[in-house]
């Protein structure tokens, strides 16, 4: 059985959970473009939409996911699950800091 890692993505008040394959070092097999493509596909987001993608790090802070290095850093934190927010970066951070991640559209 192939090892995988859980990812929870929230976009416009909807949260979906899925698993992505990881290698023996617990790094995602996919890169940032692949993860972004999967997220866009799951939420029917047009391919060239101007959205930001952020995750909740081990200090409970929102951190932007832009490059492959950002994704590698996220995976190096021994998180139980990668919690990702998609949308306008100011709106996402505002919703996260107030605890309102599922009630208001982005």
Secondary structure by P-SEA (a helix, b strand, c coil): cbbbbbbbbbcccbbbbbbbbbcccccccccaaaaaaaaaaaaccccccbbbbbbbccccbbbbbccaaaaaaaaaccccccccccccaaaaaaaaaacccccccc
